[in-house]
Amino acid sequence: IYSLEAKSFKTALMGSLEDDYWVGITGRKLTRIYNPIMQNFEHIRCLKRKMRSLFGSYPSIINYVVVPDSCDIKTDAEGFVLNVSELLDRIVADSIKGTQFNFEEVAASLERGVN
């Protein structure tokens, strides 16, 4: 499962993995935002908790922050933040690296959760 935190900053997104806050820029407007990687991590934590309560376990959930292609990414967290045009290539690379999906297991888990 991929959890994508989408940001719409068209000019730049700047911050460090350890920073609590980052800066997003569109044109000349600067916006201070909560670290999008940490924000998405919180979403993932909630997903895992809910899936565990429904199904008894949860699959791997991958955290990516996605920004428009026009956005210049300035961060030390390159593996987590990518432009929209890089997303499909990253997903394909993840599957080649061995991220496997057992569809029967997922379907069985969903069926248990529904019943």
Secondary structure as UniProt FT lines:
FT   STRAND          2..6
FT   STRAND          12..15
FT   TURN            17..18
FT   STRAND          21..26
FT   TURN            27..28
FT   STRAND          29..34
FT   HELIX           36..55
FT   STRAND          62..67
FT   TURN            69..70
FT   STRAND          72..75
FT   TURN            78..80
FT   STRAND          81..83
FT   HELIX           84..96
FT   TURN            97..98
FT   HELIX           103..114
//
